[in-house]
C-alpha cells in the first residue's frame, strides 16, 4: 500500500478522547474507576494510521485525586505496543517525566470503541 493515502479508505483520524481509568486489576469495563483520560488526537501518518495524541490522565479518587499526567506523542495505532512520552502533569505530578506504553485489548472498527491498556512509568518530585 505504499503511497496510498489512508483517507481514501475512510481512516482519517480526528476527534477527542474520553477514557475511564481502571484500578489496574485488568482492562475490563467493570474495573473500579480511578480517573479519566481527556484529550484530542489528529492524523499524523500518510502510510499507516498514526495519531498525534495529546492526553491527560486525570485521577478522580485516592491519593492522587485531582492530579494529572500529560502525554504527548505519536501513537501508531496498529502496532502491538506503542510508546509515548509523559511531558508533565499537575499537582503531585508537576514536572513529571516518563513514558506510557499502550496495548490494544479490544478494538471494534464498526463502533469505534476500544479498550487500550496503558502501562505508566512516571518520575515525579
C-alpha positions as CSV (number, residue, x, y, z in Angstrom):
1,X,0.0,0.0,0.0
2,X,3.0,2.3,-0.5
3,X,1.9,5.8,-1.4
4,X,-1.8,5.1,-0.5
5,X,-3.5,7.9,1.4
6,X,-5.4,6.3,4.3
7,X,-8.1,8.9,4.0
8,X,-9.1,7.1,0.7
9,X,-10.1,4.2,2.9
10,X,-12.1,6.2,5.4
11,X,-9.4,6.0,8.1
12,X,-8.8,9.7,8.7
13,X,-8.3,10.4,12.4
14,X,-9.7,13.4,14.1
15,X,-11.6,14.0,17.3
16,X,-11.3,13.8,21.0
17,X,-10.7,11.2,23.6
18,X,-12.6,10.4,26.8
19,X,-11.4,7.4,28.7
20,X,-12.1,5.9,32.1
21,X,-9.1,4.7,34.1
22,X,-9.5,1.4,35.9
23,X,-7.7,0.2,39.1
24,X,-5.0,-1.8,37.4
25,X,-6.7,-5.1,38.1
26,X,-7.3,-5.7,34.4
27,X,-8.5,-4.0,31.3
28,X,-12.2,-4.8,31.9
29,X,-15.1,-2.4,31.5
30,X,-16.2,-3.4,35.1
31,X,-12.8,-2.4,36.7
32,X,-13.1,0.1,39.5
33,X,-12.6,3.6,38.1
34,X,-9.8,5.8,39.5
35,X,-9.8,8.5,36.8
36,X,-10.4,9.6,33.3
37,X,-8.2,10.4,30.3
38,X,-9.2,13.5,28.3
39,X,-7.5,14.9,25.2
40,X,-7.5,15.0,21.5
41,X,-5.9,13.3,18.5
42,X,-5.2,14.1,14.9
43,X,-3.8,12.2,11.9
44,X,0.0,12.1,11.9
45,X,0.7,9.5,9.2
46,X,0.2,9.0,5.5
47,X,1.2,5.3,5.0
48,X,-0.4,3.9,8.2
49,X,-2.8,5.0,10.9
50,X,-0.6,7.1,13.2
51,X,-2.1,9.6,15.6
52,X,-0.7,12.6,17.4
53,X,-2.1,12.2,20.9
54,X,-2.4,15.0,23.4
55,X,-3.9,13.4,26.5
56,X,-4.2,14.0,30.3
57,X,-4.7,11.1,32.7
58,X,-6.8,12.8,35.5
59,X,-7.1,10.9,38.8
60,X,-10.5,11.2,40.5
61,X,-10.0,9.1,43.6
62,X,-7.4,8.1,46.1
63,X,-4.1,9.6,47.0
64,X,-3.7,11.4,43.6
65,X,-7.3,12.7,43.4
66,X,-7.3,15.9,41.3
67,X,-3.7,15.4,39.9
68,X,-2.9,14.6,36.3
69,X,-0.2,13.2,34.0
70,X,0.2,14.7,30.5
71,X,1.1,12.6,27.5
72,X,2.0,14.0,24.1
73,X,3.3,11.8,21.2
74,X,2.8,9.6,18.2
75,X,0.5,6.6,18.5
76,X,1.0,4.0,15.7
77,X,-2.5,2.5,16.3
78,X,-1.9,-0.9,14.7
79,X,1.5,-1.6,16.2
80,X,1.2,-4.2,19.0
81,X,2.9,-1.9,21.6
82,X,3.1,1.9,21.3
83,X,5.3,4.2,23.5
84,X,4.5,7.8,24.2
85,X,6.3,10.3,26.5
86,X,5.0,11.8,29.7
87,X,5.7,15.5,29.3
88,X,4.4,16.9,32.6
89,X,1.4,16.9,34.9
90,X,-0.3,18.8,37.7
91,X,-0.3,18.6,41.5
92,X,1.9,15.8,42.7
93,X,2.9,15.1,39.1
94,X,4.1,18.7,38.4
95,X,7.4,18.4,36.4
96,X,6.7,14.7,35.8
97,X,8.7,12.8,33.2
98,X,8.4,9.3,31.9
99,X,6.6,7.2,29.4
100,X,3.5,5.2,28.8
101,X,3.1,2.0,26.7
102,X,-0.2,1.3,25.0
103,X,-1.5,-2.1,24.1
104,X,-4.9,-2.6,22.3
105,X,-7.0,-5.2,24.1
106,X,-10.3,-4.8,22.3
107,X,-11.0,-2.8,19.1
108,X,-14.3,-2.6,17.3
109,X,-13.8,-0.8,14.0
110,X,-17.5,-0.5,13.4
111,X,-18.4,1.3,16.6
112,X,-15.0,2.9,17.2
113,X,-15.0,1.5,20.7
114,X,-11.7,0.2,22.1
115,X,-10.1,-1.0,25.3
116,X,-6.5,0.2,25.5
117,X,-4.2,-0.9,28.3
118,X,-1.7,1.8,29.3
119,X,1.4,1.0,31.4
120,X,2.6,4.2,33.1
121,X,6.2,4.8,34.3
122,X,6.5,8.3,35.8
123,X,9.2,10.1,37.8
124,X,7.8,13.0,39.8
125,X,9.1,15.2,42.6
